[in-house]
């Protein structure tokens, strides 16, 4: 009898241990693209899976296959809304992953960042901010005094980068995106413009501002096609900008333009710019408060660049591009817009831009843009290689990563 009770006690203890077992949740992830995909960022946003992850014992989330993979958590008001991790895949490859938790944090290299830096401790004198020092902030309501060359925002707007390339946009009436070409595969924005307001126009060990934007859309800026010309988001009631998150695998900036005057209509526009580790692409998600057709984006038109279109458009996504000696340093640069074929109204051009005119669905629109500078580590150095890179990117966009829960 005592032996039976002893065995029952052991079984109960084992059952109790099983309820606290951290063997984890298993998922299966498939790459449907017909090419190798390096640094694929997998997004888990299914609420039921996230709830199961939260219920696991332990503090820090681990994801492993044959190795442990970098993980990034995206939270809203302390609630986990997305879980990101990265992995390499072969063509059509399926891999199994185990999600678990531990009490020890594994730190991975940060490969993206977003920042916004303003002067503090000085004062406005008319349209110029004098004195003070730069300080990073997570949120900014753009002051009414601010305009171009106010010496208030470091490198004139927010910046975002991956280990491949950096971007910025002018947080003023110009509202155009620019490119930081990088000669290193580390993060550099924290040092850009610290030793002088526009020192980034001079080539440095980290790289340089490579693009002359002028009156154009630069690369991938949002605009409105009016009277056969691209009009940038120039006239607004107010602008709010925040760093949504700055993470090891992905970073995002959210900018809200209240009262954007597009033609004879006013609209509130929310812009989300994001970049992922190992990628040259910026994703641009837009949401309007009211219907507005003839939105456009594009690429600055430069005299020594060739305008390129794909030989054939297959699948949901396609591209337009320029390639050639189109940097301030007179070396090779490729720029491209990647967009959904269903959103296209037409391709166009004006004096300053090669434009793509797009029609939002339910007042929302998503497109990508990218730049490839020849001086990047292992950079793209020919038109043919740049076209091949664009075709690879559209192959990935046209063939999504799929996730299946196993247990």
N, C-alpha and C positions, 0 to 999 in steps of 0.2 A: 504493500500500500504506500509506504514511504517512497519506494522507488518510483511508483507511478506519479505521485505528487511531485517528485523531483524532476521527472521528465516533463510533466506539464509546465512546471516553472521555467525550465530551459526553453521550451517551445514558445512560451509567452514572451520571454526575454528576446528570443530570436525574432518573433513577430514585431515586438516593439522596435528593435533595431531596423527591421525592414521598412517600417513607416518613416524612419529617419534616414533611410538609405539615400546616398547622393550619387547613385549610378547615372542619373540625369535623364534628359529628354533627347530622343534621337530624331534627327531630320535627314531627309535626302534632298540634295540640291543638284539640279541638272543644268548644264550649259547647252542650250539649244543651238548656239552658233556653230558654224562649220569651221571655225578658226580657234587657235589658242587665245584664251583671254587671261591676261596677266592682271593681277590686282583687282579682280572683280569684287565689287562691294555688294554684299548680299544684305537685303533689308528684311527684317522680320517685324511686321506691324500688325499681325493677327492678334486681336485682343485675348483670345482664349490661350494661345501659346504664351503670350507675355504673362498672363496670370499664372500659368503653370511654372514659368521661370521664376516669378516672384515668390512662389510657394516653396521653392527648393531651399533646403537648409544651407547656410553659409552667407557670406556678405558679397563676395566678388564673383562675377560671372566669367566662366571659362568656356571656350568653344574649341573642341579639338577633333581632328581626324587622325592623321598620322603625326601631326604637329599641333601645337596650340596656336590659335589664330588671333590676330589683333581684334579687339572688340571696342565699340563705341556705343554708349547709351545716349539716347535723345529723350529728354524729359520735358514735360510741360507742367508747371506748378508741382514739381516733385513727383509727378506720375510718369512712369516709363511708357512712352508712346511708340518708340521704335528701338530696335536693336540692330546694329550694323556690325558685320565682320567681313574680313577680306580673305580671299583665297585665289590661287591660280587654277585654271581649268584647261584641259585639252579639248579639241573639237568634239562636241557631243558628249562630253564626259559627265558622269554622275558620281557624286561623292557622298559619303555618309558622315554626318557630324554628330557629336554628343555635346549637349549643352548641360553644364553643371555649375555648381558654385563651390567656392572654397573660402577659407578665412584669410588667405594670403593673396595680395594683389600682385598681378604680373604687369609690369610697366613696359609698354611698347613705344617705339619712336613716333613722335608726332610728325605727320607727313602733310598736313594741311593747316592753314590758319586763316583767320579773318580778323581785321582790326580797324579801329577808327580812333584817330589821335588828334586832339585839339589843344590849343594853347590855353593855359590857365594862369591866373595870377597877373595878367596884364589888363589892358583896357582898350575899348573901341575908340578910335578917333576917326569919325566919319565912317568910311567903308574899310578902313585898315585897322587890324588888331596889332597893337604894339606891346612889346614886353612879354613877360611870362615864359613858361616853358611847356613843352609838349607833354601831354598825359593821355594815356589810353582811356577811353570811355566805352561803355557798352550801349549807350543810347544818346541820341542828340536830336533836339528840335533845332533845325538850322536857324540861326539868328536872322532877323530881318535885315540886319546890316551886311550880312555876308554876301559876297559876290566873288567873281574870279579874282585871283591874286590878292585876296584879303590878308594873307599870311596868318590865317587862323587855323586851318586844318592841314595837318602834315600830309604832304603830297596831294593836297587839294580834295581829298575825299577818302572814302573807305577803300581798303585793299583786301584782296583775298588771293591765296596762292596754294599750289600743290608743290611737290618736290620737282615738278617739271617747268612751271611757268607761273608768273604772277600777273595780276590785273588790278586796276583801280578804275573808279569813275569819278568825274568831277561833280561834287555835291553842291552844284550851283546851277545857274540858268543854262549852262552848256550841257550838263547831264550826258556826257559822252564817255565811253569806256576806252581805256588805254592799256598798253601792254608793258610789263616789265620782263624783258628777256633775262634769263638766268644762266649763269655760267657754272653754277653749283647745283647739287641736288639736295641742299639743305634749305631750311626756311630763313628768309632774309628780310621780310618786310619790317620787322621790328627795328632794323638799323637804317632803313631807307629814309633819306631826308632829314636825319637827325643833325647833320653837320652843316646844314645850310638849306634854305627853302627849296631850291631846285637843283641841288647837287646831283640828283639821280639822272640828270641829263648828261653827265660825264661818266664814261665807262669806268667801272670799279671792279674789284676782284669778284664780287657777287654777280655783276651784270649791269644792266642799264635800261632806262626807258627807251624803247626802240621805235615808237610810232609817233608820227606827227598827225594829230587829229584835225586841227584847224576847224573849219566850219562843218565838218562831216559827222557821220555817225560813228566814226572811229572803227571799233569792232563790236558788233552785236548790240549797239545801243538801241533803245526803243524809240520809235518816232511815229509820226502820223503823216500819211501821204496826202498832200494837199497841193492842188494846182501844179501837178507834175514835179513836186519837190518833197524831200523828206524834211519834216519839221520836228525838231527834237522836243523833249519835254521841258520847255523853256519857261512858260508862264504858269505859275501855281499860286495858290493861296498860302500854303505852308508845306514844309517837308519834314518828315520824321524818319530817322535812320537808326537801326539797331543791329548789333551783332547778335544774330539769333543763337548761334553757337559756333565755337571754334574747336574742332576736334581732331583726333589723330587720323581719322579716315575721311572726314567730310566737314566742311565749314560752310556757313550760310549767313548772308546779310539780307535783312528785310528793310525795304524803304517804302514809305507811304507818301504819295503825292496827293495832297488834298486840293481840289479845285483846279485840276489840270485843264487848261484851255486848249482843247484840240479842235481847231476850226472854230465854229460858232457854238460848240458844245462844251460844257464843263463836266469833268469826270474825276472820280477818286480812283487812283491807280495804286495797287500793291505790287511791288516788284520783289521777287526772291531770287538772289543769285547764289549758286552753290558750286563747289568744286570738290573733287574726290582725289584721294591719294593715287599717285601713279598716272594721273590723267591730265591732259592739256585742256579738257573741255570744261567750260562753264555752262551750267544749266540755268536757264532763265524762265521762271514761272511768273506769269502775270495774271492779275485778276482786276477787272474793272467793275465799278459800281453800276454802270449802265452800258447798254449795247453801244459798240463803236466799231464800225468796219474800217478797213483801210489802215490798220496798224501796220507798221513796217519796221524792219531792221535792215542792217546791211554792213558793208565794208567800205572804208575810205577808198576813193579812186586815186591811184598814184600812177605817174607816167611810165615807170619802168616795170610795172607789174602786169602779168597776164591774167585775164579773166578766164576762169575754167568752170565748166559744167560737166557732170558725169556723162559718160557715153550712153548709159541707159539707167533709168530710175526703177529699181526693183524693191518692192516692199513699202512699208509705211513711211520710212524716213529716207530723205535724200539730202543733197548739199549743193552749195555754190561756193566758189573759192577764188582767191587770187594768189599768185606766186611770183616771186622775183625779187629784185633789189629794191625793196620798199621800206627799208629802215632808215633811221636818222644816221646810221653808221654805213649806209650803202652796202649792206650785205643781204643775204637771202632770208626771206621771211615768207611763210605761208599763213594765210588767214582764211577761215571758212565759217559759214553759217550752216547748221544742220536743222532741218525743219520737216514737219509732217506734210506729205504731199496733199492730204485732204484739206489742209489749212491754206494752201496756196491760192491767192487770187491771181497774181501775175508777178513776173520778174520785171524790173524797171531800172532805170538809172537817171541820175540828174548830174549836175556839174561836179558834185563832190562825192557821190556814192554809187556803188552797185547795190541796189536795194531788192529786197523780197517783201512783197505786200501780202499780208496774212489776214485771215478772217478768224477771230476767236470763236470758240464753241462755248455756249453758256457763259459768255463774258470772261472766259479763261483761255490762256494760250501758253504753250511751252515750246521753247526752241533751245538749241545749244549753239555755242560758238567756241572756236579754238584758234590758237596761234602756235606756230612751230618755228623757232628761230634756229638758224644753222649753228650758232655758238653754244647751244645747250650741250651738256655732256651726252655724247651719243646722239647728237641732233640730226634732224632730217636735212639733207643737203642737196636734194634734187627735186624737180617737179614730179618726176615719176614716183619717187618714194613718198612724196606728200600725197599724191592721189591715192596710192596704195594705203596709206594711213587713213585717209578719209573713208575709203571703201571698207576698211576694217571696222572703223567706228560705226558706220551705218549697219554693217552686218551684226554687230553687237546690239545696237538699238532695235533692229528689226527682229531679233531673236532673244527674248527675255530669259533671264534666269528663273527657273521654277523651283518652288520649295514644296516638299511633301513631308507631312508629319508621319513618322514610323511608329512611335509608341507614346 
